[in-house]
């Protein structure tokens, strides 16, 4: 920078400005994220939507669920899950000096056959979408997607994806009325105890009382298969 | 410069240009099921482990009922294919992964993977002749669970793993029941088909099944394969 002094000062300022523009290529991108509930009788808890880069993973198959994911998948409360994403944002923001992550919650429950679209925006080149929503008539089942790459989506385009059912592995799938928070039972949501395998995996499905499990609070209408939901991501102006 | 030119020439005329380098990762996506040691094979277009809607070969039956892949490996060998050593030669636990790294394959090769699903009577996970792309990149394939159609799904864990012997050879999770009377003794579809899933029950001291309906069921897909063409 010493060469900037004196007669070269003017051109150096131009160079510096040019560098700033190239070094900062993070025009904000705006997205609409829509989820359609494809189940028969499983309301979805408010969506947790996170746009991020590869420095963050909301869960990994075979690994222990975070406390935020446990809370979301057992009770439908997405606040801690989104806080964990924000903590990651803070760390990223310190390193990169610009936001590369955004997080947003849905407005409310998404009933079967209904959908909700939330809007969110983020900067950066690598843009991954993670999303989770509890099926409220389960012990700890959620529909979601982890690190769905939407970087190449152009303005006006959309991408669709079916959502798979995950099991947080933090609560045994007892299907007992006392442990199902949704309208099928009105039982307990979050419980700090982890009485299951304690790793995230695909959900095995629910048994229900019509299939020989007489203690189950669930009936035929609460059964589900993959996929449980349809995701549509649109890049908007 | 001379050394560089020679090296380049060597590359041009070497058959290595007809090969490609890949990595394979397979993840057991289920919460409560195990895969017996997996067959990983690279072969030509005309080789298949099985055909859906057709009867299982004796070799496939041995794999699906008892986890024995040696017969299928012999078929691959005889067809000029290559069987790859799995880095995880043990039973693959739920939500676990195994990798094969830095594998050299001929271009226009096909990849097959299979292993028995435990605890089932004759359920297996499989990728049946997937064309390995020539373009560099990461490719993801999801695998379903199939039924060999060779054994009734009685769901009785009795150690029966030999072909034609009823029962499930093992429940590695040791989280099921005993003294089941049997879910069924018929196999309505004796062709290879999509597995209808375990039934199970919640009676650990009897009932129709030795499997737990809350633990041993699944929804497809049961495995994820990621192939990276380097």
Interface residues (C-beta under 8 A of the other chain):
Chain A: X61 X62 X164 X165 X167 X169 X172 X173 X174 X175 X197 X199 X200 X201 X202 X203 X204 X205 X207 X211 X212 X213 X215 X225 X226
Chain B: X27 X29 X30 X31 X32 X94 X95 X96 X97 X197 X199 X200 X201 X202 X213 X214 X215 X216 X217 X218 X219 X220 X221 X222 X224
